[in-house]
Amino acid sequence: MPAGSAAMNARYQRIRAAIERLAAAEQAPPLQALADEAGQSPFHFQRSFVSMAGVTPKEFSQALALQRAKQSLAQADSVMEAALAAGLSGPSRLHDLFIGLDGMTPGDFKNGGAGLTLQWACADTVLGPIWLAASERGVMRLVFMGDASAAELIEREAAAALPQASWREAHKELAPLTAEVQRRLSGQGARLPLGLLMSGTPLRLKVWQALLAIPEGQVLSYSQLARLAGAPQAVRAVASCVAANPIAYLIPCHRVIRANADFGEYRWGPQTKRALLGLELARGAASGLAANAAHSLA
């Protein structure tokens, strides 16, 4: 898979294995055990983990505790009020994303994508391989691949909706997009704007727009999301819209959890959701500590 050098892919695989181990563990394994499994010294393993994940293994494990999710959930209303008051581009790290509501005409969709040329590419990331599909107007699919092949995903994720579209492998052309997703998943700041090409019912579009307003490091319940989407009485329908999100991570449906603070299911696997939330919560906590330290020194 053309996702960079073999050495970089090996680094992704080592850290991904550690993230999966930590996400699945009831109690975090010691640093020495993780380093041994990665074939590195504790010092070099920790340094690699921070460079690839943006936080230390300990910070990641701590952030997975349910109490953090509960605290975040309890604060979500005020956080979201602030986010919406500032506009969708306010506190979100995905401030440069937009939904291209006119990216696909009704005729395009009705005709099964006849005449459309869609490009796709695969890339490795700290949370596993991804498959990304885009047109010249923006990203329309982003999937955590798991054990699926690109051919299976084209058939399962894309051709079902646009069976008449032409799908073309384009790793070189889409390299800037896949590299940007890799950067963001590793906790680095956004470098390139990413357009999102969406097509769906009015409710789905409202729900996906509301998801874009959730800042990294925060979570909402389904009922809170329903209120933000302007459909407070349609919690079940809103949950269906969340489950139908075709663009993993960039439209952050992983930031919606159950009201009892259970992380819940995820289209691309509950462990992937736990890892995403753990990394984001840990990065948020680390940023808060750094900001407090800077303020105390001022």
N, C-alpha and C positions, 0 to 999 in steps of 0.2 A: 504494500500500500504506500503510494508516494506521499508520505507525510513528513519528509525531512530525512535526515541521515539515520543510519541504523543505530548509531550511538544515541541519538535523541529518542528514537523509538524505545530503546532499551531502558532509558531513564524513565520515560512515561510508564512503561510496564512495571518497573520496580516500585515506583511511588503509587501507581494505581493499585497494585497488590496490597501495599500497606494501608491505603485508604479503605479498601474493601475489608481488610482484616479488622481495622479499627471500627468501621461502621457496623460490622456484624457482632462485635464483642460486647458482652454485658459489662465486662471490666477491661479497661485498656491494658494490653500487654506492655511489658516494660520496653523501654527504648532499646536496650541491648538485644532483646529477642527480635524486634523489628529489623534492627541493623543486621543481625546474623542472617535473617531470611533474605535480606537484600544483598548480602555478600559485601557489606561495607562496615567500616568502623562506625560507632555511634556518632562521632563528630561529623563524618562525611555524610552519613545517612540523614542526620538532622538538617544539615546544610542543603542537601539535595531536596529534602521534603519541603523546606521553606521556599526554595527557589521555584519549585513546581506547583506547590499548593498555596503559597502565600501566607501560611501559618505553620506553627510547629505541630508535631503529632499530639502533644499534650493539649494544646489549645483546641485542636480539632476534636479530641475525645471529650473534653469538658463541654464544648458547645453542643454535643449531641445529647446531653442530659435533658430530660423532659422539662426540668424546672426552667431552663433557658427558654424553651419553646413556650411554656406557660407565661413567663414574664413578657416575652415578646407579644404574645397573643393579647394579653391584658392591656398592653400599651398601644395596640394596633389602631384603635379608633382615633386617638389623638395624633398619632403619626400620620395616618392617612388623611386626616383633615388638613394637616400642614402640607402634605404632599399635593393634595388637590388644590389648596389655596395658591400654591406656587405654580400650578399647572403641571402637566405630565412630565415636563422637563426639569422639575424642581430637584428633589433630593435623589432621584433614581440614578444609579450608575448607568442605566440604559437610556440616558436622556437624549441621545442622538438617534434613537430608533423612531420610526414612524410607521403607521399602518397605511399602505397604499390602497385606499378603498377603491380607486379607479384603476388599479393595476391590471385587473382582468375584467373584461366586459361581460355582461350577461350572455352575450352571444358566444364568447369564447367558452364559457362554462357549459352552456347548453349544447354546443357542438362537440363536447368532449375534448376540447383543446385542439381541434383540427387546425393545422397550420401553425401551431405554437411550437417553438423549439426551446426545450428546457435543458439546462446543463446540470450535471451532477458531479460530485467529487467526494472522496472519503479522506479522512484524516485521523490521526491518533491524537488522543488528549489524555489528560490526567485522570479522567473518568471513563476512559475507554474509547474505542473508535466511534466516530460519528459519520453520518452520511448527510450531505447537504445538497439541496437542489434549488436552483434559482433561474429566473429569467433575467432579461436585461433590466427589468423594473424592480427586482428585489428578491430576497430569499423567500421561498414558499414552503420549503420543508427542511427541518433539521431533526435528525433522529439519532438517538444512541443505539448503535447497531446491535450490541450484544453478540450473539452468534450468527446473526443473519448476514447473508451476502448482499452486495449491491443489487444484483439481479432480483433477488427476492423482495428487496425493499421497493424497487421500481414497480414491481407488480402489486405489492401489498399496500404500500403507502401512497403511491402516486397514480398508477395506471387505473386504479379503481375509480378515481375521480376524474381523471383526464386521459381516458384510454386512447384517444386519437392524437395526442401530442407526440412530438418527436423528442426522445430522450437521448442526450449525447454526453459521453464522458468528457470532462473538461477540467482535469486536475490543475493544469497550468493556468487556465483562465480564471478559475475560482480560488487559486492559491491565496490571494489577499483576503478573501472572505474566511477561508478555513483558518488561516493564520490569526485572524482577528478573534475568531471563536476560541482558538487555543489560548490566546493571550488572556481573554476574559475569564475562561474557566480556571486559569492558573492564578487568578487574583490580580492581574495587572490591569492598569487603567485602559479605558477605551482609546483606541488610536484612530480607527476609521469609522465613519458613519455607516450604519447598516440599514438599508431599506427592507421592509417586510411586506411581502405581497400576500394579502389575505383575501379570501372570498368565503362568505358565510351568511347566515341569517342575520338580521339586525341585532338580535339578542346576543348571538355569538360574538359579533364584532364589538358590542358594548362590553361584554365580559372580558374579551381579550384586551381591549383598551384599558379597562380597570386593572387588569393584571400588570400592565406596563407601569402603572402608577405605584406599585408596591416597591418600596426601596429595598435594596439588598440588605440582608440581615434582619428583615422583619417578616412576619407571617400574619395571615388573616384566616379566620374561619370562613366556611362557605356562606354563612348568613351575613357576615360582615361584607364579603365580596358582593353578595346579592344586593345589599343596600348601595354599595358604591356603583354598581352597574345600573342602578335605577329600577331594580326588580326585586324589592324586598320580600315579596310574597312568593317568589319563584325559585326558592333555594334549590330544589331538586333539578329544575331545568338549568340553573346556573352551574350546578355540579356537572351536568352532562356537557355543557359548553366547555368547562375546564378539561374534562376528559377527552374532548374532541380536538384540543389544541394541536395543530400539526407542526409547530415550530418549538421544539424543546429548548429550554433554558432561556432563549432570547425573549420569548413570551413566557414569563416565569410562573407557570402553573404549579411548579413545585413549592411555591411559597404559600399555598393554601393547604391548611391542615384541618383536622376535625376539631370541633369545639372543646373536646376533652383533652386537647393538646397531643393526641396521637397523630403521628405523621401521616398515616393513612396510605392508600394505594397510589400508584403512579404508573402512567402508561408505559414507561420505559423501565419499570421495576422499582419496588419499594426501597431496595438498597441504594440504587442510584439517587433516589430522592433524599434518603438519609444523608448520603455523602454530600450532595449539593447543599442541603440546608446546614449541615455541620460546618462545611467550609465557609459559607456565607455568614453564619452566626459568629464563627470564630474570627473572621476578618473584621466584622463589625465591632466585636469586643476589643480586638487589638487596636483598631483605629480609635476607638473611644479612649482607651488607655493612653495611647500616644498623644491624643489631643489634650487630655487632662494633664499629662506630664508637661507638655509644651506650655499650657496655661499657667501651671504652677511655677514654671521657670520665668515667666514673663514679668 
